[in-house]
């Protein structure tokens, strides 16, 4: 039994689905990457604010 070649419309649909899947995967990767960068930045900002708080507390203690 010989199989017929796929219809051109089906091939176009399959290629479109493949492109959509690739775009979705890239978007998910970008979102994950941004979340990691945000978490790292948030941690660094917390450390900077804590250091400033410590510095202000020391300066306030020196004035007393």
C-alpha positions as CSV (number, residue, x, y, z in Angstrom):
1,X,0.0,0.0,0.0
2,X,1.6,3.3,-1.1
3,X,1.1,6.3,1.1
4,X,0.2,9.6,-0.4
5,X,2.4,12.6,0.3
6,X,1.0,15.0,2.8
7,X,-1.3,17.7,1.6
8,X,0.5,21.1,1.3
9,X,-1.9,22.8,3.7
10,X,-1.2,20.2,6.3
11,X,2.5,20.8,5.9
12,X,2.0,24.5,6.3
13,X,0.0,24.0,9.4
14,X,2.6,21.7,10.9
15,X,5.4,24.3,10.2
16,X,3.2,27.0,11.8
17,X,2.6,24.8,14.9
18,X,6.4,24.2,15.1
19,X,7.1,28.0,14.9
20,X,4.5,28.6,17.6
21,X,6.0,26.0,19.9
22,X,9.5,27.5,19.4
23,X,8.2,31.0,20.1
24,X,6.4,29.8,23.2
25,X,9.6,28.0,24.5
26,X,11.7,31.1,23.8
27,X,9.2,33.3,25.7
28,X,9.1,30.9,28.7
29,X,12.9,31.0,28.8
30,X,13.0,34.8,28.6
31,X,10.4,35.0,31.4
32,X,12.4,32.6,33.6
33,X,15.6,34.5,32.9
34,X,14.0,37.8,33.8
35,X,12.7,36.3,37.0
36,X,16.2,35.2,38.0
37,X,17.7,38.6,37.2
38,X,14.9,40.3,39.2
39,X,15.6,38.0,42.2
40,X,19.3,38.7,42.1
41,X,18.7,42.5,41.8
42,X,16.2,42.4,44.7
43,X,18.8,40.6,46.8
44,X,21.5,43.1,46.0
45,X,19.2,46.0,46.8
46,X,18.2,44.5,50.1
47,X,21.9,44.1,51.0
48,X,22.6,47.8,50.0
49,X,19.6,49.0,52.0
50,X,20.8,47.0,55.0
51,X,24.3,48.5,54.7
52,X,22.8,52.0,54.5
53,X,20.7,51.3,57.6
54,X,23.7,50.1,59.5
55,X,25.7,53.2,58.4
56,X,22.9,55.5,59.5
57,X,22.5,53.7,62.8
58,X,26.3,54.1,63.5
59,X,26.2,57.8,62.6
60,X,23.2,58.3,64.9
61,X,25.1,56.5,67.6
62,X,28.2,58.7,67.2
63,X,26.0,61.8,67.6
64,X,24.6,60.8,71.0
